Amino acid sequence: MSDNTTDRVASTFSRLSKEHRAGLVTFITAGDPNLQTSLEILQRLPSAGADIIEIGMPFSDPMADGPAIQAASLRSLANGGSLRATLEMVRAFREKNQTTPLILMGYFNPIYQYGTTQFVNDAANAGVDGLIMVDLPPEEDDELCDPARTAGLHWIRLVTPTTNESRLSDVLANSSGFVYYVSIAGITGTQSAAAASIEKAVHHIKAKSDLPVAVGFGIKTREQVKEIGNIAEGVVVGSAIVNEIEQNLDPNGQPKAHLVESVISLVRSLATDSV
Amino acid sequence: MSLNNTNNPPLESYRSGPDDRGHFGIFGGRFVAETLMPLILELEAAYAEAKNSTSFQADFDYYAAHYIGRPSPLYFAERLTEHLGGAKIYFKRDELNHTGAHKINNTLGQILLAKRMGKTRIIAETGAGQHGVATATVCALFDLPCVVYMGATDIERQAPNVFRMKLLGAEVIPVTSGTGTLKDAMNDALRDWVANVEDTFYIIGTVAGPHPYPMMVRDFQSVIGVETREQIELAEGRLPDALVACIGGGSNAMGLFHPFLDEKVRIIGVEAGGLGVNTDKHAASLTGGHPGVLHGNRTYLLQNDDGQITDAHSISAGLDYPGIGPEHAWLHDQGRVEYVSVTDEEALEAFQLCCRTEGIIPALEPAHALAHVVKLAPEMDREQILVMNLCGRGDKDIFAIAESLGVKI
């Protein structure tokens, strides 16, 4: 268990509720395009308007992600990214920021190689607040969900358009922090779902759970952020931010001078209307 | 790190796996995104129903006999036996199947299941193109649209198979993500599936992936071992002393091995050692990898300390995969099956030996199995019997082999 006694996720959603707005959840891959630039972006995200930050743990074979986020993983891995480096980034961030929730998102294998017990303890101590694991459905809860919750980490589950009535209870059973509604049956960074279908799904989840709901996949513009923000407590933007990083690389893959500034102003523009 | 422990006490049966969560010991499982999980459960239920259905079995048997050409012969390789001067060598000739490899046993079973489930679109991944061709073939036969994901690198190496798939009406999608090989093709097939869950059936080509695939593919391929038992009893009046098969994902090997797992038969799987298992250019997941989670299951994987999957290398595109089926991983740790490796060079030599002594041009994949037979047979008595799975023919490989031998064709 980490030494922080406050639940940063709960207090963030409680603050958002008082401010009558949805939270902006931003995603970046740790170490993209390199460790130093990535940390700079991470440190500036809260003041740009990110209420919660998802940090992708780089993985060579991210099979639920689209080309943008896979490319981000590969850039990171080519420039020193790793699970250890991801935890280092979290530690560095926490030295200056004690309030913004950090959620690690990714695939199980790097954690399995790190050692599950060691990882959940190191992550909690570094200042991680929760985990979103793409390839660990409730059927595999004994692998990481149980040890993570014991270590005091939130276990944020993905609910999808294919999660039927009978599964929804099982999926929500060991969830904490918030519920992540994947708005499309598909991969990250592709098409967008209609607001009406998202609204229906969010109501469905809320009928069975008191947890806040964040909606992600396919949300790229401030209009979408605003629209979904009227339906759910959190709106996740991932690929659009990652794309902004990619577009600010020179032909050799090195960050251009204004990369961090461009990414931060994109986030600021996404946040404008949700505040 | 190796969990191999050959001192495990023998189990009563090695054929009882997987458990109801799809585990073979610590291996297997269902490590997939939530979007896919309801489909995986639906598939599991549909397969359980089909497995016990006499009409499903009758359909499978009908097409196996009249379309694939089963049973494939069990052939006594007399000249090779004389040449090696040891055990009697039999070839299980799955290279004589329609489409030229064992892959179609599985695609037939899966497409019959897809039809039964009312699915209207088929996707598959392929490395060398053999599974892609076998999938495109049954899709043509059963009139279902077919999309095959294939690494851009492999498309270049295997142009004839790409053309075959297109002739059969399949759409071949080049995969450029990652390293553009089989593992990336599997990633992209999973991405397609997750986006088309309602109508699409994913025909996985080997005994890997999330449960129930490893079990289901094994069951369909077990026709190889079941026939072999009957045929060797008829020919020799007894079971063989040893079985040898090559392993990439391991479907032909599992098909041959499974019906023999509880018998007193020595069983050997041969991995692709590439330039050598002490180099970083090989595909021997059991010899050179350690347990991890990829593509829906826990198994032995080629990976670095950070859990990043590393590239496999083999002269044979069909063995060029950084993982292995979870049941093989379990049989390895149990010590029930021996797993060895042979190099590209040894496979090439065995390939040429087979051509000259038996008049059979084998695929590069079973040439790996043969390279081990070349080592093993002379150590065995002349009264002993060895069966090798000749799981594919080599027409597809002649360009790669010519290049390796420095010949221009």
Interface residues (C-beta under 8 A of the other chain):
Chain A: P58 F59 S60 D61 P62 M63 A64 G66 P67 Q70 L74 L77 S82 L83 R84 Y107 F108 N109 P110 I111 Y112 Q113 Y114 V134 D135 L136 P137 E139 E140 R157 L158 V159 T160 P161 T162 T163 N164 R167 V171 V182 I184 A185 G186 I187 T190
Chain B: R21 G29 R30 F31 V32 A33 E34 T35 L36 M37 P38 L39 S177 G178 K183 D184 M186 N187 L190 R191 V194 A195 N196 V197 P291 G292 V293 L294 H295 G296 L301 Q303 D305 D306 G307 Q308 I309
